[in-house]
Amino acid sequence: MLARHTGATVISADDIAHELLERDADIRRRITQRWGTDCLEQNGKIDRAKLGRIIFSDPDERAELEKIMHPRIIQRIHDEIHAAQTAPARWTVLDAALLFETGLQKICDVVIYVQADFNVRAQRARQNRGWDENELIRRQNAQLPSNHKRNRSDYIVDNNGSIYETDKQIQEIVQSIKRHRR
């Protein structure tokens, strides 16, 4: 929605992570060295569901994966931001669930936190990703608490309502940012 209102270039940390898991031979090698070939699909690609069960059940295992993945993800984010600065888009949006955990908020001019109640997130996770509530809780527990993110953000979007209601909030935030950037 933000991109639609600003013409922004959107950089998704999740998309970068998924691409690296799928295409980066060094990452695949390091993951299989750590967790064995059980975390591979028949075709040799990383089985993200199996890897997720491992790392979201044990904070130490998650930390090991973060050591492998985060430097590469952060480098790609920086590369994409640099590329976006030479493009005609005036805004760049960084979509990153672990923004604060990775320190990436430091490179952002504005931080917008999108929040929704647990039951809304659970329903969306079930519909969009096939996760049950336990999977959502495991993944949520791997992040900083919501109140920490809210307190460190410049704007907060309540994403409990309709797409129209969320879009209206985004429009108001964009207008506020434009007023303050002049």
ABEGO torsion letter per residue (X at the ends): XAAAAAGBBBBBAAAAAAAAAAABAAAAAAAAAAAEAAABBAAGBBBAAAAAAAAAABAAAAAAAAAAAAAAAAAAAAAAAAAAAABABABBBBBBAAAAAAGAAAABABBBBBBBBAAAAAAAAAAAAGBBAAAAAAAAAABBBAAAAAAABABBBBAABBAAAAAAAAAAAAAAAAAAAX
